[in-house]
């Protein structure tokens, strides 16, 4: 069947298109206009905005941490009963898998990356992801605090051994990319270390955090993985940690590196409280480092839950839990911490964090290199995205919010002086075209011929938040799944994975390691397609050529 979306403003930055025109969908793909122009069905979208489905590159939507958050905060789940898509839900920490897919789709998102999967938890995470309807998913495999890797580095083994290990871990866990979280910091935490920077060494292993990041960056580069190494830096949340972020940017040394939720690293020590926004300085460093990409991790106000495999940081943050309960667990490699939190607009520190995130968005010049995230649910639940887009698009709206914040907080930021307003093509770049490029996904993030028919149509409104909260129409693989923010149909998505080709001599060694250490075959780590219970649950994304 041929479907025509007629007469909308088509914003497709990947193909340099921003004009009124038609889009045709057939068999799940975007197709060329037919001779004669006759379609089987036509949607009149004149006056509306047509974009590709949005892609979220960093949102914690499945796995053990998310479940621990659900268990720790049952009152958050039940206090605000399931929100109807299309209607602004109260911020909450963790929805069910089913709600997650519906809430994302209602906003026009069609692909989401779960960014923190420990290899030992991969099967459980993929089972949960498969239960999230409509959207396609992908995961990042977490390495960098695992004994096997640290031991390879301690022994100064070859870059080939390291590369093979990274390829093995990625393939086994069905990830799309590799992430490192406070490299070496979680392992150091187990040795009672409570602060850990880029040039600190992991006790017993004698390896610095920098050396771990550099080794993984090189392996990812050599393997030509679709996504660069995804880094959660050291010293998250601490005053003065802008120095850590700047040092990590410099450590990229001209090679691709992605820094996650940079807002949490944009703090200086200025002002009466020795806490200030250093986002302007950080944005300058990002602007200058062309091989580096970042996502923001914007903070918004309200209750949420922070969930992270940065166990050292979460342990140190436990005193700030709101409500006062938390879980810290040690485990293989990273472990994790779950700390509920409420960001308050009247709180000095929270107001500085809010402003610093917006400064990063607005002062980073290139929308191809700054990505739209709240580090869901750490900075805010993903349902706050429409409100953040509205703030980025309106200087006037920002001024209204600023007027409600503590003056002394705003004084240690540059936000009031920033006049930039994001345009719709910039929004489309940041949330569609750029994420697809960052993950090597050629079939999405754009509306060119042959692309997946993942399309979001929005009805313009003076209130941009309203427009982005409830898409007028959303098509996933050519099927209409959302109308006016209400989910019509729960289709089944797939998980996008990467696997560098070739034989791996390391497999024999991994077998010996797991049998020796755990008395188990490493097969227990595998994520077989048959376990998922859906036809064709995985799709392989080719490595870069
Ligand atoms: Zn995160």
Boltz pocket constraint, residues with backbone or C-beta under 6 A from the ligand:
constraints:
  - pocket:
      binder: B
      contacts: [[A, 58], [A, 60], [A, 115], [A, 116], [A, 260], [A, 261], [A, 307], [A, 375], [A, 376], [A, 378]]
      max_distance: 6.0
